[in-house]
Amino acid sequence: MNAVWLVETVMRKELVPLKVNLAQFGNQVPHLHWHVIPRWSLDTHFPDAVWAEPQQRSAEQQLAWQNFTEQQQRLLPTYHAALRLALDAL
């Protein structure tokens, strides 16, 4: 569980989501299988689960989400580096 909390902590610091959803699976073969899902008010499913039907969005909202995801993509190398450092320290 420490690994899950660590991923969430680094994600919150580096990507600054509005909230984070945690989902656990592993009902057939016991194993560590968590989804740590950053959420933003602009995302296409917010506030519902990411596996629910997407919300209807205006063209303006869709463009805002596209621009936002492009910005987030640029943060991923920094996030990945911070996550590697944190996990190596466990």
NUZA-294482 format. One record per residue: residue number from 1; residue in one letter; y, z, x of N, C-alpha, C, CB in turn. Coordinates in steps of 0.1 Angstrom, whole numbers, plus 5000, padded with zeros to 4 digits. Glycine has a CB too. Layout:
<balums>
+-----+------+------+------+------+------+------+------+------+------+------+------+------+------+
: pos : code :  n_y :  n_z :  n_x : ca_y : ca_z : ca_x :  c_y :  c_z :  c_x : cb_y : cb_z : cb_x :
+-----+------+------+------+------+------+------+------+------+------+------+------+------+------+
: NUM :    A :    Y :    Z :    X :    Y :    Z :    X :    Y :    Z :    X :    Y :    Z :    X :
...
+-----+------+------+------+------+------+------+------+------+------+------+------+------+------+
</balums>
This chain:
<balums>
+-----+------+------+------+------+------+------+------+------+------+------+------+------+------+
: pos : code :  n_y :  n_z :  n_x : ca_y : ca_z : ca_x :  c_y :  c_z :  c_x : cb_y : cb_z : cb_x :
+-----+------+------+------+------+------+------+------+------+------+------+------+------+------+
:   1 :    M : 4988 : 5000 : 5008 : 5000 : 5000 : 5000 : 5013 : 5000 : 5009 : 5000 : 5012 : 4991 :
:   2 :    N : 5011 : 5006 : 5021 : 5023 : 5006 : 5030 : 5027 : 4992 : 5033 : 5020 : 5014 : 5042 :
:   3 :    A : 5018 : 4983 : 5035 : 5022 : 4969 : 5038 : 5030 : 4963 : 5026 : 5009 : 4960 : 5041 :
:   4 :    V : 5026 : 4965 : 5014 : 5033 : 4960 : 5002 : 5047 : 4965 : 5002 : 5025 : 4963 : 4989 :
:   5 :    W : 5049 : 4978 : 5004 : 5062 : 4984 : 5004 : 5071 : 4979 : 5015 : 5061 : 4999 : 5004 :
:   6 :    L : 5064 : 4976 : 5027 : 5071 : 4971 : 5038 : 5076 : 4957 : 5035 : 5062 : 4971 : 5050 :
:   7 :    V : 5068 : 4949 : 5029 : 5072 : 4935 : 5026 : 5084 : 4935 : 5016 : 5060 : 4927 : 5020 :
:   8 :    E : 5083 : 4944 : 5006 : 5094 : 4945 : 4996 : 5106 : 4950 : 5003 : 5090 : 4955 : 4985 :
:   9 :    T : 5106 : 4959 : 5012 : 5118 : 4965 : 5018 : 5124 : 4954 : 5027 : 5114 : 4977 : 5027 :
:  10 :    V : 5117 : 4947 : 5035 : 5122 : 4936 : 5043 : 5128 : 4925 : 5034 : 5112 : 4930 : 5053 :
:  11 :    M : 5121 : 4922 : 5024 : 5126 : 4911 : 5014 : 5139 : 4915 : 5008 : 5115 : 4909 : 5003 :
:  12 :    R : 5140 : 4928 : 5004 : 5153 : 4932 : 4998 : 5164 : 4932 : 5008 : 5151 : 4947 : 4992 :
:  13 :    K : 5161 : 4936 : 5020 : 5172 : 4936 : 5030 : 5176 : 4922 : 5034 : 5167 : 4943 : 5043 :
:  14 :    E : 5167 : 4913 : 5036 : 5170 : 4899 : 5042 : 5174 : 4889 : 5031 : 5158 : 4894 : 5049 :
:  15 :    L : 5167 : 4890 : 5019 : 5170 : 4880 : 5009 : 5178 : 4884 : 4997 : 5156 : 4875 : 5003 :
:  16 :    V : 5180 : 4898 : 4996 : 5189 : 4904 : 4986 : 5186 : 4899 : 4972 : 5203 : 4902 : 4990 :
:  17 :    P : 5174 : 4901 : 4967 : 5171 : 4897 : 4953 : 5177 : 4907 : 4944 : 5156 : 4896 : 4951 :
:  18 :    L : 5179 : 4903 : 4931 : 5183 : 4912 : 4921 : 5173 : 4923 : 4918 : 5187 : 4904 : 4908 :
:  19 :    K : 5160 : 4918 : 4918 : 5149 : 4928 : 4916 : 5137 : 4921 : 4923 : 5146 : 4931 : 4901 :
:  20 :    V : 5126 : 4929 : 4924 : 5114 : 4924 : 4930 : 5102 : 4927 : 4920 : 5111 : 4930 : 4944 :
:  21 :    N : 5094 : 4917 : 4917 : 5082 : 4920 : 4909 : 5070 : 4921 : 4918 : 5080 : 4908 : 4899 :
:  22 :    L : 5062 : 4931 : 4915 : 5049 : 4933 : 4922 : 5038 : 4930 : 4913 : 5048 : 4947 : 4929 :
:  23 :    A : 5028 : 4922 : 4917 : 5017 : 4919 : 4909 : 5004 : 4921 : 4918 : 5018 : 4905 : 4903 :
:  24 :    Q : 4994 : 4928 : 4913 : 4982 : 4930 : 4920 : 4971 : 4923 : 4913 : 4979 : 4945 : 4922 :
:  25 :    F : 4962 : 4916 : 4921 : 4950 : 4910 : 4916 : 4939 : 4913 : 4925 : 4952 : 4894 : 4915 :
:  26 :    G : 4927 : 4909 : 4922 : 4915 : 4912 : 4930 : 4904 : 4918 : 4921 : 4919 : 4922 : 4941 :
:  27 :    N : 4903 : 4912 : 4909 : 4894 : 4918 : 4899 : 4880 : 4913 : 4901 : 4898 : 4914 : 4885 :
:  28 :    Q : 4877 : 4903 : 4910 : 4863 : 4899 : 4912 : 4858 : 4903 : 4926 : 4862 : 4884 : 4911 :
:  29 :    V : 4866 : 4902 : 4936 : 4861 : 4905 : 4949 : 4872 : 4915 : 4955 : 4860 : 4893 : 4959 :
:  30 :    P : 4868 : 4928 : 4958 : 4878 : 4937 : 4963 : 4884 : 4932 : 4976 : 4871 : 4951 : 4965 :
:  31 :    H : 4897 : 4931 : 4975 : 4905 : 4927 : 4987 : 4920 : 4930 : 4984 : 4903 : 4912 : 4990 :
:  32 :    L : 4928 : 4929 : 4995 : 4942 : 4931 : 4994 : 4948 : 4918 : 4989 : 4948 : 4935 : 5007 :
:  33 :    H : 4953 : 4918 : 4977 : 4959 : 4906 : 4971 : 4971 : 4910 : 4962 : 4949 : 4898 : 4963 :
:  34 :    W : 4983 : 4909 : 4968 : 4995 : 4913 : 4961 : 5004 : 4901 : 4961 : 5002 : 4925 : 4967 :
:  35 :    H : 5012 : 4900 : 4950 : 5023 : 4891 : 4950 : 5036 : 4899 : 4950 : 5022 : 4881 : 4937 :
:  36 :    V : 5044 : 4896 : 4960 : 5057 : 4903 : 4961 : 5068 : 4892 : 4958 : 5059 : 4910 : 4975 :
:  37 :    I : 5073 : 4893 : 4946 : 5081 : 4881 : 4941 : 5096 : 4885 : 4940 : 5075 : 4877 : 4927 :
:  38 :    P : 5104 : 4879 : 4948 : 5119 : 4882 : 4947 : 5124 : 4875 : 4934 : 5127 : 4877 : 4959 :
:  39 :    R : 5133 : 4881 : 4927 : 5139 : 4876 : 4915 : 5154 : 4876 : 4915 : 5133 : 4884 : 4903 :
:  40 :    W : 5160 : 4866 : 4910 : 5174 : 4865 : 4909 : 5178 : 4860 : 4894 : 5180 : 4855 : 4919 :
:  41 :    S : 5189 : 4864 : 4890 : 5193 : 4860 : 4876 : 5194 : 4845 : 4874 : 5207 : 4866 : 4873 :
:  42 :    L : 5195 : 4838 : 4884 : 5196 : 4823 : 4883 : 5182 : 4817 : 4882 : 5203 : 4817 : 4895 :
:  43 :    D : 5171 : 4824 : 4885 : 5158 : 4818 : 4886 : 5154 : 4813 : 4873 : 5148 : 4827 : 4892 :
:  44 :    T : 5145 : 4802 : 4873 : 5142 : 4795 : 4861 : 5134 : 4802 : 4851 : 5134 : 4782 : 4865 :
:  45 :    H : 5128 : 4814 : 4855 : 5120 : 4822 : 4845 : 5126 : 4835 : 4842 : 5106 : 4824 : 4851 :
:  46 :    F : 5137 : 4839 : 4849 : 5143 : 4852 : 4847 : 5148 : 4854 : 4833 : 5155 : 4854 : 4857 :
:  47 :    P : 5146 : 4865 : 4826 : 5140 : 4877 : 4832 : 5125 : 4878 : 4830 : 5147 : 4889 : 4825 :
:  48 :    D : 5118 : 4868 : 4825 : 5104 : 4868 : 4822 : 5096 : 4867 : 4835 : 5100 : 4857 : 4812 :
:  49 :    A : 5083 : 4868 : 4834 : 5074 : 4867 : 4846 : 5075 : 4853 : 4851 : 5060 : 4871 : 4842 :
:  50 :    V : 5073 : 4851 : 4864 : 5073 : 4838 : 4870 : 5062 : 4828 : 4865 : 5072 : 4839 : 4885 :
:  51 :    W : 5052 : 4834 : 4859 : 5041 : 4826 : 4854 : 5043 : 4823 : 4839 : 5028 : 4832 : 4856 :
:  52 :    A : 5054 : 4828 : 4833 : 5057 : 4825 : 4819 : 5064 : 4811 : 4818 : 5066 : 4836 : 4813 :
:  53 :    E : 5067 : 4807 : 4806 : 5074 : 4794 : 4804 : 5088 : 4796 : 4810 : 5074 : 4791 : 4789 :
:  54 :    P : 5093 : 4785 : 4816 : 5106 : 4786 : 4821 : 5117 : 4787 : 4810 : 5109 : 4774 : 4830 :
:  55 :    Q : 5128 : 4793 : 4813 : 5139 : 4795 : 4804 : 5146 : 4781 : 4803 : 5149 : 4806 : 4808 :
:  56 :    Q : 5152 : 4779 : 4791 : 5160 : 4767 : 4790 : 5173 : 4769 : 4798 : 5164 : 4764 : 4775 :
:  57 :    R : 5177 : 4760 : 4806 : 5189 : 4761 : 4814 : 5197 : 4748 : 4813 : 5185 : 4763 : 4829 :
:  58 :    S : 5210 : 4751 : 4813 : 5220 : 4739 : 4812 : 5219 : 4732 : 4826 : 5234 : 4744 : 4809 :
:  59 :    A : 5225 : 4720 : 4826 : 5225 : 4712 : 4838 : 5233 : 4720 : 4849 : 5232 : 4698 : 4836 :
:  60 :    E : 5243 : 4727 : 4844 : 5252 : 4735 : 4854 : 5243 : 4746 : 4860 : 5264 : 4741 : 4846 :
:  61 :    Q : 5235 : 4753 : 4852 : 5227 : 4764 : 4856 : 5216 : 4758 : 4866 : 5220 : 4771 : 4845 :
:  62 :    Q : 5211 : 4747 : 4863 : 5200 : 4741 : 4871 : 5206 : 4737 : 4885 : 5195 : 4728 : 4864 :
:  63 :    L : 5218 : 4732 : 4885 : 5225 : 4728 : 4898 : 5228 : 4741 : 4906 : 5238 : 4721 : 4895 :
:  64 :    A : 5232 : 4751 : 4899 : 5235 : 4764 : 4906 : 5222 : 4770 : 4912 : 5241 : 4775 : 4896 :
:  65 :    W : 5211 : 4769 : 4905 : 5198 : 4773 : 4910 : 5194 : 4765 : 4922 : 5187 : 4773 : 4899 :
:  66 :    Q : 5195 : 4752 : 4921 : 5192 : 4743 : 4932 : 5200 : 4747 : 4945 : 5194 : 4729 : 4928 :
:  67 :    N : 5213 : 4749 : 4943 : 5221 : 4752 : 4954 : 5217 : 4766 : 4960 : 5236 : 4753 : 4950 :
:  68 :    F : 5214 : 4775 : 4951 : 5210 : 4788 : 4956 : 5197 : 4788 : 4964 : 5209 : 4798 : 4943 :
:  69 :    T : 5187 : 4780 : 4959 : 5175 : 4780 : 4966 : 5176 : 4773 : 4980 : 5164 : 4772 : 4958 :
:  70 :    E : 5185 : 4764 : 4981 : 5188 : 4757 : 4994 : 5194 : 4768 : 5003 : 5198 : 4746 : 4992 :
:  71 :    Q : 5203 : 4776 : 4998 : 5208 : 4787 : 5007 : 5197 : 4797 : 5011 : 5219 : 4795 : 4999 :
:  72 :    Q : 5188 : 4800 : 5002 : 5177 : 4809 : 5005 : 5168 : 4804 : 5015 : 5170 : 4813 : 4992 :
:  73 :    Q : 5165 : 4791 : 5014 : 5157 : 4784 : 5024 : 5162 : 4786 : 5038 : 5156 : 4769 : 5021 :
:  74 :    R : 5175 : 4786 : 5040 : 5181 : 4788 : 5053 : 5179 : 4802 : 5058 : 5196 : 4785 : 5053 :
:  75 :    L : 5177 : 4812 : 5049 : 5174 : 4826 : 5053 : 5160 : 4828 : 5057 : 5178 : 4835 : 5042 :
:  76 :    L : 5151 : 4819 : 5054 : 5136 : 4822 : 5056 : 5132 : 4825 : 5070 : 5128 : 4811 : 5050 :
:  77 :    P : 5138 : 4817 : 5080 : 5134 : 4820 : 5094 : 5137 : 4835 : 5098 : 5140 : 4811 : 5103 :
:  78 :    T : 5149 : 4839 : 5094 : 5153 : 4853 : 5097 : 5144 : 4863 : 5090 : 5168 : 4855 : 5093 :
:  79 :    Y : 5141 : 4860 : 5077 : 5132 : 4869 : 5069 : 5119 : 4870 : 5076 : 5131 : 4864 : 5055 :
:  80 :    H : 5113 : 4858 : 5079 : 5100 : 4858 : 5085 : 5099 : 4866 : 5098 : 5095 : 4844 : 5087 :
:  81 :    A : 5110 : 4864 : 5107 : 5110 : 4871 : 5119 : 5111 : 4886 : 5117 : 5122 : 4867 : 5128 :
:  82 :    A : 5119 : 4891 : 5108 : 5121 : 4905 : 5104 : 5108 : 4910 : 5099 : 5132 : 4907 : 5094 :
:  83 :    L : 5101 : 4903 : 5091 : 5088 : 4907 : 5085 : 5078 : 4909 : 5096 : 5084 : 4897 : 5074 :
:  84 :    R : 5077 : 4899 : 5105 : 5067 : 4900 : 5116 : 5070 : 4913 : 5124 : 5068 : 4887 : 5125 :
:  85 :    L : 5082 : 4915 : 5127 : 5085 : 4927 : 5135 : 5081 : 4940 : 5128 : 5100 : 4928 : 5138 :
:  86 :    A : 5084 : 4940 : 5115 : 5081 : 4952 : 5107 : 5066 : 4954 : 5106 : 5088 : 4951 : 5093 :
:  87 :    L : 5059 : 4944 : 5104 : 5044 : 4945 : 5102 : 5038 : 4948 : 5115 : 5038 : 4932 : 5097 :
:  88 :    D : 5043 : 4943 : 5126 : 5037 : 4946 : 5140 : 5039 : 4961 : 5143 : 5044 : 4937 : 5150 :
:  89 :    A : 5050 : 4967 : 5137 : 5052 : 4981 : 5140 : 5044 : 4991 : 5132 : 5067 : 4984 : 5137 :
:  90 :    L : 5036 : 4985 : 5122 : 5027 : 4994 : 5114 : 5017 : 5001 : 5123 : 5021 : 4986 : 5103 :
+-----+------+------+------+------+------+------+------+------+------+------+------+------+------+
</balums>
